[in-house]
Amino acid sequence: MPGFESIIDQERPVRILTTFLQNGTIPPALLFTGVEGIGKESTAIAFAMACNCAGEIPNTTRQETNIPCGLCKPCLKIEAGNHPDIIRVKPSGPFIKIDQIRSLCQTLAMKPYEAKRRVVIISDAQAMNPAAGNALLKMLEEPPAKTILILVASHTSDLLPTVVSRCQQIRFKPISSKHLESELVQKYGLDAKNAMIITTMAGGSLSRGLHMHRTHWISRRNWLIQEMDAFSTGSVNRLLAFGAQLSKNKDILPDSLEVMKSWLRDLVVGQLNPERVINQDLIQKIQQASRKISIPALLDKIDTIQATQNAIHAGTNLRLALEAMVLKLAKA
């Protein structure tokens, strides 16, 4: 389904954007913020379509709906990603570099090829290095004619304050559990039980939920919990082997460490407020395990994992850090 109707659980951002369209008061620069995977870029594409749609919606007028038809030439080109005036800027490696912004400035100095409104979507805008950010700032100070810039980022704090101040910010909220679970079941075919489990851990992010599904996250979660349960009785060799195995799976290591923290958190919460347990499908197991260890000890273990995450982020030896973490977690 084209346009804003395909955006899940983001009524406020859609309402703001459609008001801009209806009133003809579109700001030259917009900033979409919110966690990854909640529809920011999909909304930017839908907005670009709405700005340039040449078709008609049956029984309505464009002024009444501002919903792109999805069938006209501009809509089809934008949806397919090959419209010459809908420009995407993404990080080259870890950063958006100054050369990318300079090239964008050169392009925007020329008139649009065919669009009523040219739209530039800068994905992961927080990845701009300082030089790129300052180059973009000059463009924002003198916005090109018939051009809308949409910056997409997680947080305003990751951007230059001067860049943020020149954009109309629109905040996107995490997708509600109800809508996320429904989307996973109805559109992506997950069974209801797995969708419920994934929804509790996805943090309101559809892309994160789908990634968890595709990487068999539930099976891995169960394995991690099983290994953690065996820490107190495991030999040193088994503990070191577990740490080494964690280090071999670098791509999913961040998620694995978050799973371990969520389990320990649930053991704390299970003693105080069982309704707030994340892994609700394991509530009986959580309540049984939580009786065997004190809350201060659990909090120490959570701190140990957090300290390891910080050390890994700082560039410490991965395997040594994980082996040391596992040995410390195994202490009573």
QUIJO-V95519 format. One record per residue. SS is DSSP state (H for helix, E for strand, - for the rest). OMEGA is omega in whole degrees, 0 to 359 (none if undefined). NEAR is the number of other C-alpha atoms within 8 Angstrom. Layout:
ss:SS omega:OMEGA near:NEAR
ss:SS omega:OMEGA near:NEAR
This chain:
ss:- omega:183 near:5
ss:- omega:168 near:10
ss:H omega:187 near:16
ss:H omega:181 near:10
ss:H omega:179 near:8
ss:H omega:182 near:7
ss:- omega:186 near:10
ss:- omega:166 near:9
ss:- omega:178 near:7
ss:- omega:186 near:11
ss:H omega:184 near:6
ss:H omega:177 near:6
ss:H omega:180 near:10
ss:H omega:179 near:10
ss:H omega:179 near:8
ss:H omega:183 near:8
ss:H omega:179 near:9
ss:H omega:175 near:9
ss:H omega:175 near:8
ss:H omega:182 near:11
ss:H omega:182 near:11
ss:H omega:184 near:10
ss:H omega:183 near:6
ss:- omega:184 near:6
ss:- omega:183 near:7
ss:- omega:177 near:7
ss:- omega:179 near:9
ss:- omega:180 near:9
ss:E omega:178 near:12
ss:E omega:177 near:13
ss:E omega:177 near:13
ss:E omega:180 near:13
ss:E omega:180 near:14
ss:- omega:182 near:13
ss:- omega:181 near:11
ss:- omega:170 near:8
ss:- omega:181 near:9
ss:- omega:173 near:15
ss:- omega:183 near:10
ss:H omega:182 near:12
ss:H omega:176 near:8
ss:H omega:178 near:8
ss:H omega:178 near:12
ss:H omega:178 near:10
ss:H omega:179 near:11
ss:H omega:180 near:12
ss:H omega:177 near:11
ss:H omega:177 near:13
ss:H omega:180 near:15
ss:H omega:180 near:11
ss:H omega:189 near:9
ss:H omega:182 near:11
ss:- omega:179 near:12
ss:- omega:184 near:8
ss:- omega:181 near:8
ss:- omega:172 near:8
ss:- omega:181 near:10
ss:- omega:175 near:5
ss:- omega:179 near:4
ss:- omega:171 near:8
ss:- omega:180 near:9
ss:H omega:181 near:9
ss:H omega:183 near:6
ss:H omega:189 near:7
ss:H omega:188 near:7
ss:- omega:176 near:10
ss:- omega:178 near:11
ss:- omega:185 near:13
ss:- omega:181 near:12
ss:- omega:185 near:12
ss:- omega:181 near:7
ss:- omega:184 near:10
ss:H omega:179 near:7
ss:H omega:180 near:12
ss:H omega:182 near:15
ss:H omega:179 near:10
ss:H omega:181 near:10
ss:H omega:181 near:13
ss:H omega:180 near:10
ss:H omega:179 near:7
ss:- omega:181 near:7
ss:- omega:174 near:8
ss:- omega:185 near:9
ss:- omega:183 near:7
ss:- omega:173 near:11
ss:E omega:191 near:13
ss:E omega:179 near:9
ss:E omega:174 near:8
ss:E omega:181 near:10
ss:- omega:179 near:9
ss:- omega:172 near:12
ss:E omega:192 near:7
ss:- omega:182 near:5
ss:- omega:188 near:6
ss:E omega:162 near:9
ss:E omega:190 near:16
ss:- omega:183 near:12
ss:H omega:179 near:12
ss:H omega:178 near:7
ss:H omega:180 near:10
ss:H omega:177 near:12
ss:H omega:178 near:9
ss:H omega:177 near:8
ss:H omega:180 near:8
ss:H omega:179 near:9
ss:H omega:179 near:8
ss:H omega:184 near:7
ss:H omega:176 near:10
ss:- omega:178 near:7
ss:- omega:179 near:6
ss:- omega:174 near:5
ss:- omega:180 near:11
ss:- omega:187 near:6
ss:- omega:186 near:6
ss:- omega:169 near:9
ss:- omega:176 near:8
ss:- omega:176 near:11
ss:E omega:181 near:13
ss:E omega:176 near:12
ss:E omega:179 near:13
ss:E omega:179 near:13
ss:E omega:181 near:12
ss:- omega:180 near:12
ss:- omega:184 near:11
ss:H omega:178 near:12
ss:H omega:181 near:9
ss:H omega:177 near:9
ss:E omega:174 near:14
ss:- omega:186 near:10
ss:H omega:181 near:7
ss:H omega:178 near:9
ss:H omega:179 near:14
ss:H omega:179 near:13
ss:H omega:177 near:8
ss:H omega:178 near:11
ss:H omega:181 near:10
ss:H omega:179 near:10
ss:H omega:178 near:8
ss:H omega:180 near:10
ss:H omega:179 near:10
ss:H omega:177 near:7
ss:- omega:186 near:6
ss:- omega:177 near:8
ss:- omega:180 near:8
ss:- omega:177 near:4
ss:- omega:183 near:8
ss:E omega:176 near:12
ss:E omega:176 near:13
ss:E omega:176 near:11
ss:E omega:175 near:13
ss:E omega:180 near:13
ss:E omega:183 near:14
ss:E omega:178 near:14
ss:- omega:185 near:11
ss:- omega:176 near:10
ss:H omega:183 near:9
ss:H omega:180 near:6
ss:H omega:183 near:8
ss:- omega:174 near:12
ss:- omega:180 near:9
ss:H omega:180 near:8
ss:H omega:176 near:7
ss:H omega:180 near:12
ss:H omega:184 near:12
ss:H omega:181 near:7
ss:- omega:179 near:9
ss:- omega:170 near:11
ss:E omega:184 near:10
ss:E omega:174 near:9
ss:E omega:183 near:9
ss:E omega:176 near:8
ss:- omega:182 near:13
ss:- omega:171 near:8
ss:- omega:179 near:10
ss:- omega:181 near:13
ss:- omega:180 near:8
ss:H omega:181 near:9
ss:H omega:182 near:6
ss:H omega:181 near:10
ss:H omega:179 near:13
ss:H omega:179 near:12
ss:H omega:180 near:8
ss:H omega:180 near:9
ss:H omega:181 near:13
ss:H omega:190 near:12
ss:H omega:184 near:8
ss:- omega:187 near:6
ss:- omega:169 near:7
ss:- omega:176 near:7
ss:- omega:174 near:9
ss:- omega:190 near:7
ss:H omega:183 near:8
ss:H omega:180 near:6
ss:H omega:178 near:9
ss:H omega:179 near:12
ss:H omega:181 near:9
ss:H omega:181 near:12
ss:H omega:181 near:12
ss:H omega:182 near:13
ss:H omega:184 near:10
ss:H omega:188 near:8
ss:- omega:177 near:11
ss:- omega:179 near:8
ss:- omega:183 near:11
ss:- omega:178 near:14
ss:H omega:182 near:11
ss:H omega:177 near:9
ss:H omega:178 near:11
ss:H omega:179 near:13
ss:H omega:177 near:9
ss:H omega:179 near:8
ss:H omega:179 near:12
ss:H omega:185 near:10
ss:H omega:180 near:7
ss:- omega:177 near:6
ss:- omega:186 near:8
ss:H omega:183 near:9
ss:H omega:178 near:11
ss:H omega:180 near:7
ss:H omega:177 near:9
ss:H omega:182 near:10
ss:H omega:179 near:8
ss:H omega:180 near:8
ss:H omega:180 near:11
ss:H omega:178 near:10
ss:H omega:179 near:8
ss:H omega:180 near:9
ss:H omega:178 near:8
ss:H omega:184 near:7
ss:- omega:183 near:8
ss:H omega:188 near:10
ss:H omega:181 near:8
ss:H omega:184 near:5
ss:- omega:176 near:8
ss:- omega:178 near:6
ss:H omega:180 near:7
ss:H omega:180 near:6
ss:H omega:179 near:8
ss:H omega:179 near:13
ss:H omega:178 near:11
ss:H omega:178 near:8
ss:H omega:178 near:11
ss:H omega:179 near:13
ss:H omega:180 near:11
ss:H omega:175 near:8
ss:H omega:184 near:11
ss:H omega:181 near:11
ss:H omega:183 near:6
ss:- omega:187 near:8
ss:H omega:185 near:8
ss:H omega:183 near:5
ss:H omega:180 near:7
ss:H omega:179 near:10
ss:H omega:178 near:9
ss:H omega:181 near:7
ss:H omega:180 near:12
ss:H omega:177 near:10
ss:H omega:176 near:8
ss:H omega:181 near:10
ss:H omega:178 near:11
ss:H omega:181 near:10
ss:H omega:178 near:9
ss:H omega:179 near:10
ss:H omega:177 near:12
ss:H omega:180 near:11
ss:H omega:178 near:12
ss:H omega:175 near:13
ss:H omega:184 near:12
ss:H omega:180 near:11
ss:H omega:178 near:15
ss:H omega:187 near:10
ss:H omega:185 near:6
ss:- omega:186 near:8
ss:H omega:181 near:9
ss:H omega:183 near:5
ss:H omega:177 near:7
ss:- omega:180 near:11
ss:- omega:182 near:8
ss:- omega:186 near:10
ss:H omega:180 near:7
ss:H omega:181 near:5
ss:H omega:189 near:7
ss:H omega:180 near:11
ss:H omega:178 near:6
ss:H omega:180 near:7
ss:H omega:182 near:11
ss:H omega:178 near:11
ss:H omega:183 near:8
ss:H omega:185 near:9
ss:H omega:180 near:12
ss:- omega:187 near:8
ss:- omega:184 near:6
ss:- omega:183 near:8
ss:- omega:179 near:8
ss:H omega:177 near:7
ss:H omega:179 near:6
ss:H omega:178 near:9
ss:H omega:180 near:13
ss:H omega:176 near:11
ss:H omega:180 near:8
ss:H omega:177 near:11
ss:H omega:178 near:11
ss:H omega:179 near:8
ss:H omega:179 near:11
ss:H omega:179 near:11
ss:H omega:179 near:8
ss:H omega:178 near:8
ss:H omega:177 near:11
ss:H omega:180 near:10
ss:H omega:180 near:8
ss:H omega:179 near:10
ss:H omega:179 near:11
ss:H omega:180 near:7
ss:- omega:174 near:6
ss:- omega:179 near:7
ss:- omega:179 near:8
ss:- omega:189 near:7
ss:H omega:185 near:9
ss:H omega:180 near:9
ss:H omega:180 near:7
ss:H omega:182 near:12
ss:H omega:178 near:13
ss:H omega:178 near:13
ss:H omega:178 near:8
ss:H omega:183 near:12
ss:H omega:179 near:12
ss:H omega:180 near:11
ss:H omega:178 near:9
ss:H omega:183 near:10
ss:- omega:178 near:8
ss:- omega:181 near:6
ss:- omega:none near:5
